[in-house]
Amino acid sequence: MRNQNVSYIFEQPKGFIIMKRDAFQAIADPTRREILGMIAYKSLNVNSVAENFDVSRTAIYKHIKILTECGLITMKQEGRERYCEAKLERLSEVADWVDQYKKIWTERLDRLEIYLAELQLNKKDNETTK
């Protein structure tokens, strides 16, 4: 079993065990990020998604399965077609995680900017006193 903060296992009524994944696992792969980008604004059927990649449909189905397990995609059955619909709310946990580091780097860059401005001012002062 994986780290309980990242993943957990729950029992399905039919006795199947499905691993619930987190959003970080979803965006870890460039193909999954591209799939999310494709369906972010418009739901697409699985075949339409698969046509955009140079890998097998089976590989795309596996990526879609992972995205579904991560809660970023839901599948809707319409007649014979299965449509992927984005549920991007789960990406907020990624945004929150990135945000904490964004604040740190913003503070560091602000301090660097002040330091560089002081260096420039000192350089000008030294040049005018010569």
C-alpha positions in Angstrom: 0.0 0.0 0.0 1.2 3.5 -0.8 1.7 6.4 1.5 -1.7 7.1 3.0 -1.4 10.8 2.4 -1.1 10.3 -1.3 -3.2 7.3 -2.1 -5.7 5.1 -0.4 -7.5 1.9 -1.2 -11.2 1.4 -0.8 -13.5 -1.6 -1.3 -16.0 -1.6 -4.2 -19.4 -3.3 -3.7 -18.4 -6.1 -6.1 -15.3 -6.9 -4.1 -12.9 -5.1 -6.5 -10.2 -3.0 -4.9 -9.4 0.3 -6.7 -6.6 2.6 -5.8 -7.6 6.2 -5.4 -4.8 8.4 -6.8 -4.1 12.1 -6.2 -3.8 15.0 -8.7 0.0 15.0 -8.5 0.0 11.5 -10.1 -2.2 12.7 -12.8 -0.1 15.6 -13.9 3.2 13.7 -13.5 2.9 12.4 -17.1 3.0 14.8 -20.1 0.4 12.7 -22.0 -2.1 13.0 -19.2 -1.4 16.7 -19.0 -2.1 17.0 -22.7 -5.3 14.9 -22.4 -6.5 17.3 -19.6 -5.7 20.3 -21.8 -7.7 18.8 -24.6 -10.9 18.1 -22.6 -10.6 21.1 -20.2 -13.1 23.2 -22.3 -14.9 20.5 -24.2 -15.8 16.9 -23.5 -14.5 14.5 -26.1 -15.1 10.9 -26.8 -12.3 8.5 -26.1 -11.6 7.9 -29.8 -11.2 11.6 -30.5 -8.7 11.9 -27.6 -6.8 8.8 -28.9 -6.5 10.2 -32.4 -4.3 13.0 -31.2 -1.5 10.7 -30.0 1.0 8.4 -31.6 0.5 5.7 -29.0 -1.9 2.8 -28.9 -5.5 3.3 -27.8 -4.8 0.9 -25.0 -2.1 3.3 -23.7 -4.6 6.2 -23.9 -7.2 4.2 -22.1 -4.7 3.6 -19.3 -4.0 7.3 -19.0 -7.7 8.1 -19.0 -8.2 5.4 -16.3 -5.5 7.1 -14.1 -7.1 10.5 -14.7 -10.5 9.0 -13.7 -9.0 7.5 -10.5 -7.5 10.8 -9.7 -10.9 12.4 -9.9 -9.9 14.7 -12.8 -12.1 13.1 -15.4 -15.5 11.5 -15.4 -16.8 9.2 -18.1 -20.2 9.8 -19.5 -21.9 7.2 -21.7 -24.0 8.6 -24.5 -25.3 5.8 -26.7 -22.3 3.8 -27.9 -19.9 6.6 -27.2 -18.0 7.3 -23.9 -17.1 10.9 -23.3 -14.4 12.3 -21.1 -15.4 15.3 -19.1 -12.8 17.3 -17.1 -13.3 17.9 -13.4 -10.4 20.2 -12.7 -11.4 21.2 -9.2 -9.0 18.5 -7.8 -6.1 20.5 -9.3 -6.6 23.0 -6.5 -4.5 20.8 -4.2 -1.7 21.2 -6.7 -2.2 24.9 -6.9 -2.2 25.2 -3.1 1.0 23.2 -2.9 2.7 25.4 -5.6 1.4 28.5 -3.9 3.4 28.0 -0.8 6.6 27.9 -2.8 5.5 30.8 -5.0 5.3 32.9 -1.8 8.8 31.9 -0.8 10.3 32.6 -4.2 8.5 35.9 -4.4 9.9 37.0 -1.1 13.4 35.9 -2.2 13.2 37.7 -5.5 11.9 40.9 -3.7 14.9 40.8 -1.4 17.2 40.2 -4.4 15.7 43.2 -6.2 16.3 45.4 -3.1 19.9 44.2 -2.8 20.6 44.8 -6.5 19.0 48.3 -6.3 21.3 49.0 -3.3 24.4 47.8 -5.2 23.4 50.0 -8.1 23.0 53.0 -5.8 26.3 52.4 -4.2 28.0 52.1 -7.6 26.5 55.4 -8.6 27.6 57.0 -5.3 31.2 55.7 -5.8 31.3 57.0 -9.4 30.1 60.5 -8.4 32.6 60.8 -5.6 35.6 60.0 -7.9 
